Amino acid sequence: MHKEFLMGNEAIALGALAAGVNLVAGYPGTPSTEVLETIAKRNPGNVYVEWSINEKAGMEVAAGAAYAGARTLVTMKQVGLNVASDPLMSLEYIGVKGGMVVLVADDPGPISSQTEQDTRTFGMFAKVPVFDPCSVRDAYEMIQEAFEVSETYGTPVIFRATTRVDHGYEALEVKDEGEYKNNRPEGFVKDSSRWVIFPRLSVKNHALIEQRNERLSEVFSQYPRNVILWEKSRKERCVGEELPVCHEEQDRQGCRRGIATQGANYGYVLDSKQDGDVRILRVATPFPFPEKLALEFLEGLDEVLCVEELDPVIERALTYVCGKYGLAVKIRGKKTGDLPLSGENTLEIVENAICRFLGAESKECSGEKAAADPASAKEPAEKNLLPEPPALPVRPPVLCAGCPHRASFYAVKTAMKGQKTIYCGDIGCYTLGNAQPLDMCDTCLCMGAGIGIAQGVFHTEPDTKCFAFVGDSTFFASGITETINAFYNQADLTLVILDNSTTAMTGHQPHPGTGRTVMGQAVEKVSMEKVLCAIGLETVETVDPLDFQLSVETVRRVAAKPGVKAIIFRSPCIALTKPVGRSRVTSEKCIGCGKCIRELGCPALVLGEDGKKARIDTSLCTGCTLCEQICPVGAISGGMKNDTAKDDVIKQSEIRNDTAKEGAANE
């Protein structure tokens, strides 16, 4: 054993390695991404790791290995579980041989997601056991236990971490590489009665799943991370130890109120300032719910406050238990208005909810005393408190200075000016194209959906010029099938692939078009041009978006053609390429028209000290030259973009032309 200071995702990764994981697959998505990356970095040499093209593919790869007895981990964020739900729902009926953990990172807030889905609810729907860690240390230890439960009961299990656990930090003892479990897969054993899903097998296995979950409810009632805490054990934290349970008769007689909680909220409850007698239940396995432990917790109580995020999972479960056993305990929480129905909880929210719950017995909670006694809030020095810091300035999210997506959007906007258009966006950095002054993202739903939405608009309004923007990684993840659908069903749209040669939004992970894997292998790039030509598209143009005039001409020419056609704007992410020159404004030439600032919205372009003429912040400028190309008086110069991308564009264009010639010759 040795000690390390780890991010939650790093701890989860090391816990999986310690558990003897053999295969890890997933798709990058904040806040889950660092788990797979850490395993790739800390790989002892016997673990296969891949970034799959999407979560569904990752789930299926992991399932296949688990059929053969391997311990597998598949990683994603909560919206990625939607993509993976098809195989997961059926997989629960089939089961696994090796331990299989599905890590789903929920994002209360949300901080970086489209939704606030609660995977605990999904686990109940899918009948898949769910583990819910409360801290970095808890996550490290719990994921090892999750593998054991999965393997023992032959079922995939969901490991639901949230942003505060994923991105929290803690110093903890972790196993040395020599202490890792050495899991040797038996290999796949053919047995169609087990591995081939037919209706008859599904009916049989459904009944077995229900019986198993009943057993797991009892097992989880004895699970040491599901605990009842009394005041004496309040200083303990969720470190995985079996904490004292409220068995003392005088405790049971004196305690009339309880708090039930989970995840990061468990820490908030422990850290909140509480007076009086209150019993605490920490639920680490929300499904199957530990019913017997809940009964023990509820004994002698008058009311319970449920502190959780996001869905009222514990609140509903305790309400059910009270109804089932005829307990006259009032269950409070989200459904009673004691806590917010949506959003991430904070220590302040939890403290204030507990204050209201405990009433006059607790006057020291955050904000409550100041509200009752305004004078105390005016004299922070007497209480040895610092005054409230000023609010941080709001910085709206924008495309980076020099981002090639800005040039792509601006070229399309310029080319289509005055025409009836719709610009369907997607999930990625380029979603920021919706911001002013670009205003080039009319819709955004989920990965790959922009192509489908553009089809729906065309079939409803054929006179609308429909554009669908998709990133290179998203094209591989889910855009190919949508493109096939558009081509097959005779839609009229322009597919714009924004190829910056990486999965930029989640941390620059590789994908099939980059020519490398997460394990560092150099592989053949999958050509988007060839894929599109194979689908049947006759018009596929590749252009450098930082060549503004050529980009505008290309958009006009391609958009005028009927059917499904594609433009690939290829230029590497500015985080991957070093600038070789920076633009500057010649003040004497600048006429103060503001076109560069007003139309591009580049963070490097600002007003000068006179408040009229443009100035370039050289600490941000990457020398992309876009502003130089649109300046009406040539007042901006000096930029020099990296030409590696242009060479690649030329090479890919040659490949596309050769492919087209071969197709024509075959015809």
HELIX and SHEET records of a PDB file:
HELIX    1   1 GLY A    8  ALA A   18  1                                  11    
HELIX    2   2 THR A   33  LYS A   41  1                                   9    
HELIX    3   3 GLU A   55  TYR A   67  1                                  13    
HELIX    4   4 GLN A   78  ILE A   94  1                                  17    
HELIX    5   5 THR A  119  ALA A  126  1                                   8    
HELIX    6   6 VAL A  136  TYR A  153  1                                  18    
HELIX    7   7 THR A  163  ASP A  166  1                                   4    
HELIX    8   8 GLU A  177  GLU A  179  5                                   3    
HELIX    9   9 SER A  192  TRP A  195  1                                   4    
HELIX   10  10 PRO A  199  SER A  221  1                                  23    
HELIX   11  11 GLU A  231  SER A  233  5                                   3    
HELIX   12  12 GLU A  249  GLY A  254  1                                   6    
HELIX   13  13 GLY A  263  ASP A  271  1                                   9    
HELIX   14  14 GLU A  291  LEU A  298  1                                   8    
HELIX   15  15 VAL A  313  TYR A  325  1                                  13    
HELIX   16  16 LEU A  347  LEU A  358  1                                  12    
HELIX   17  17 GLY A  359  GLU A  361  5                                   3    
HELIX   18  18 GLU A  368  ALA A  372  1                                   5    
HELIX   19  19 PRO A  374  LYS A  378  1                                   5    
HELIX   20  20 PRO A  380  LYS A  383  5                                   4    
HELIX   21  21 PRO A  404  ALA A  415  1                                  12    
HELIX   22  22 CYS A  429  ASN A  434  5                                   6    
HELIX   23  23 ALA A  449  THR A  460  1                                  12    
HELIX   24  24 ASP A  472  THR A  474  1                                   3    
HELIX   25  25 PHE A  475  GLY A  479  3                                   5    
HELIX   26  26 ILE A  480  TYR A  488  1                                   9    
HELIX   27  27 MET A  528  ILE A  535  1                                   8    
HELIX   28  28 PHE A  548  ALA A  559  1                                  12    
HELIX   29  29 LYS A  595  LEU A  600  1                                   6    
HELIX   30  30 LEU A  626  ILE A  630  1                                   5    
HELIX   31  31 THR A  644  ASN A  666  1                                  23    
SHEET    1   A 2 HIS A   2  MET A   7  0                                        
SHEET    2   A 2 TYR A 169  VAL A 174 -1                                        
SHEET    1   B 6 TYR A  48  TRP A  51  0                                        
SHEET    2   B 6 LEU A  23  GLY A  26  1                                        
SHEET    3   B 6 THR A  72  LYS A  77  1                                        
SHEET    4   B 6 MET A 100  ASP A 106  1                                        
SHEET    5   B 6 VAL A 157  THR A 162  1                                        
SHEET    6   B 6 VAL A 130  PHE A 131  1                                        
SHEET    1   C 5 VAL A 227  LEU A 229  0                                        
SHEET    2   C 5 ARG A 279  ARG A 282 -1                                        
SHEET    3   C 5 ARG A 257  THR A 261  1                                        
SHEET    4   C 5 GLU A 303  VAL A 307  1                                        
SHEET    5   C 5 LYS A 330  ARG A 332  1                                        
SHEET    1   D 5 THR A 421  CYS A 424  0                                        
SHEET    2   D 5 LYS A 465  GLY A 471  1                                        
SHEET    3   D 5 LEU A 493  ASP A 499  1                                        
SHEET    4   D 5 VAL A 564  ARG A 570  1                                        
SHEET    5   D 5 VAL A 540  VAL A 543  1                                        
SHEET    1   E 2 ARG A 584  VAL A 585  0                                        
SHEET    2   E 2 ILE A 636  SER A 637 -1                                        
SHEET    1   F 2 LEU A 605  LEU A 607  0                                        
SHEET    2   F 2 ALA A 614  ILE A 616 -1                                        
END                                                                             
